[in-house]
Every structure is written in C-alpha cells, then in structure tokens.
Amino acid sequence: MNPIERLHATYDFKPLDRLIRQEFYIWDEAIERWKSEGMPTDVPRAELFGFDAGGGCGIGMLGWCEPAFVPPIEEAVLDDGDDYQIIRDTAGRHQKVFKGRRHGFMPTYLKHAVTCDADWERDVLPLLSPTTPARWQGEAIEKKAAQLPTAVAEGRMITQGGIGGYMYLRALVGPEEICYMFLDNPGLIHKMMQAWLDLADAVSAWAQKASGVGIDELFLAEDICYNHGLLISPDMVREFIFPYYQQLLANIRSRQPGRRLHFQVDTDGNCNEAIGLYREVGMNVMSPFEIAAGNDVVATARKYPDLVMSGGIDKRVLAAGADAIDEYVERVIPPMVKRGGFVPTCDHGVPDNVSYADYMHYRKRIMELDH
C-alpha cells in the first residue's frame, strides 16, 4: 500500500499491510542531542527513522494553539530582565518567561487580550473578520489553492485544521478567567464563539470550493483536559462550544452532500471523559492520548472499537531504556494492529531526555511489530 491508501484504510478500519509510520514531533533540543550522540546529518530523517510520506493535505488558515489573527499581533519583548522576560505573544498575551529557556517551561500569563466586552469589540473582533482582504491574499493561499486539485486527484485526505473552541476561548481570555466568564458574562462567550464559527465556516467553504469536491476531515486543536479530566464541565461544553461545532459540521456537510466528513479532536491530558462527550457531536478521531495523564490506548480501543486513534506511546518510556521500550510496545502494538484504526506516535513531542540509541531502538521495534 502507498501512504495515501494506508491513511484512508486506517480511517476506514480496512485491512492494512502495516500501521502508518510517523511521529507527533521531535523537539529541536532532542535533535541537537542526537547529533552529539552520532545521529547522521546527511540522511533524510524520514529515511533514518522509517517515517512514511504523508497521505494527506492540510488546509490551515484557522490557527492552532492561537487564533488566526489577520493582521497578526507582533511578538515583542515588553520587559527584559536578568533572569526573566515579559513578552507579548502573537495571541496578545503578556507572559513572564525564563530568559533564554522558554521551551519546555510553562510561562506565567499576566494578561490576555480579552478582559471585557470593550477589549473584544475594539481590539480582537476586527482581527478575526472573514472579510479582511489580506486573509485571502498572498503567496501562501495562492499556493494552497493551486495544490488542492492535485491533492484531490491523487486521492489525498483533505484536512481542514484549526483552533478548537475551548483552546480559542482560553487563548483569548485565560484558563482561569474563562471559567468566571462562563458564569459572569455568557453573552460575550457566545459573541466570541460566533466569530469563531463565522471564520471557520468561511475558510472551510473556501477550501471546499478550491478542492473542487470538498474536504475529508475537520481537525480541531482543543486541549480541554488536564491530568484528571475536563477543565470545564460537560454542561459548559454543551452550552458554549457544541452548538457552534454542530453548525460548522452541518454547514460543511451541506456543501458536499454524500461525502464523508471525519471529525478529529486533539487534546492533552486525561481524555477519558472527553471521548464520550465529543462523540455526541460526531467525533470519530482523537489524538494524542497522553499516558502520564492516565490514558491507556489499549483499554480505550476496547471501549470504543470504532474510534480512530493516534498517539499513545509514552514519552517517559522512550527515555527509560531498551527493556522498558520492549515491554511497552509489545503490550500496546500487537492488539492495536489487530484492531486497526491506530497510528502509533509519541503522546506529545519526543523530548531531549530520550537518547538517540533509545529512540532508534524504539523505531526498530515499532517496525518489527506494526504488521
């Protein structure tokens, strides 16, 4: 099978020659460590690690961890101290960070872009307008429009990715502040979510028209869980997020009758409660099943036999040596091969406490077991 056939067969639970071989991502710091440990620098990484070529085509244009502002907010250093910096990021948040050590550490958020209705109306809503001409201009969008018909002709899975509703609200308001706003100013929440829907629907409609046939997957970055479950209540999700998801999914389907639409949600943390909740609006694909938070892909696969799953390889095990890697993959991979609908990747980025020798041992063992 080629990568395109393998991707579609994975999503459709059809027989496979083997599982898809890819990775969530690898920290730059890990790559630098591996170079110092003898990793060849003249061999393409896909060849070195045994990764498949991609079988899909992503649209983008809707942000991911931050909203899709046009024009973007310029990142700036607001205060430059000896040990810390205060920066403004592309979502308009003011963060206190370790100077020179930002990666791998959670920043302290001092301010978010939306604290009240005036902030929203004056400063943020204009940046999310689907009618801003600059949103539809430029080399990147012209290139994507040219690529889509070819991708469709090749049979690639066309994926519209973007920031999910909770991730969007959290980025605009803050993880603690949004909990108060659900109760104190629900009208503003709905205004913000309507803007999310208007932009997501406009970009999806553009992608459907540009492809000539429609899209195959809506993929939202949500991050709505922590190590004990959901960060907000299921009732809040149903009231403030799901109506907009349902409308977006309905609008996409109405523009491509008869074409199947997959719906994928990406969330860190313990997603056990979230799975059943998001299936209420048709989610059939989830990632990346962070094991340290209490997820177990084999148990989840048994409970939800029709859920396509990606991730589930414990990053901590990859740093624990060959014996621990063998024990883990020999427990997880064979039953998931038998079940299907699974793409094994690290449950987040591969960190720099994983040695080159251990990562290569892991790649070798995966390729021995994935068929």
Secondary structure, 3 states (H helix, E strand, C coil): CCHHHHHHHHHCCCCCCCCCCCCCCECHHHHHHHHHCCCCCCCCHHHHHCCCCCCEEECCCCCCCCCCCCCCCCCEEEEECCCEEEEECCCCCEEEEECCCCCCCCCEEEECCCCCHHHHHHHHHHHHCCCCHHHHCCHHHHHHHHHHHHHHHHCCEEEEEEECHHHHHHHHHCCCHHHHHHHHCHHHHHHHHHHHHHHHHHHHHHHHHHHCCCCCEEEEECCCEECCEECCCHHHHHHHCHHHHHHHHHHHHHCCCCCCCEEEEECCCCCHHHHHHHHHHCCCEEECCCHHHCCCHHHHHHHCCCCEEEEEECHHHHCCCHHHHHHHHHHHHHHHHHHCCEEEEECCCECCCCCHHHHHHHHHHHHHHCC
